């Protein structure tokens, strides 16, 4: 595939009104649940390793 066949643009003005801001997306409910679960798991593993190690 040549470079002339590639149809890709990083211009975000095309979807500016359709998508929330990056800050709203970063702190969305779904990502908060995901990151909360990851952080909680890390804390549990750290506590277990400190107590058992």
N, C-alpha and C positions, 0 to 999 in steps of 0.2 A: 504494500500500500504506500503510495507516494504522499508527500506532504500536502499536495494540492487536494487529495481525497479526504483529508482529515477535517471534520466539521466540529471544532471544539473552541469554545471561547470562555474566558474567565471573567467576562464582563457581567457583573451582577445587576446592572441597572435594568436588565430585561425582566427580572422577577422582584424588583424592589418593593412593589406594593403587595405582592402575593405571599411573601414570607416574613415572619417576625424577625426582629433584629437579632444579631448574633448573641447578644447578652441574654435575651429572652429564651433563645434556643439552648444556650449553654446551661441555664438554670431551670430548664423545663422539669415538669413533674417526673417524667419517665427517666431522664438522666439523673435526677436527684435520687430516685430509688436505686438505680444501678450503682451509682458511686457510693451511696450509703451502704449498700450491701458489700461492696468491695472493701471499704474502709472498716466496717464492722468485722468482716472476716479476717482482715490483717490484724486488727486489735486482738481478736480471740486467739489467733495463732501466736502472736507475740506473748500474750499472757501465759498460754500453755507452755511455750518454750522457756520462758523465764522460770515458771514454777517447776517444770519437769527437768530442766537442763541444769 
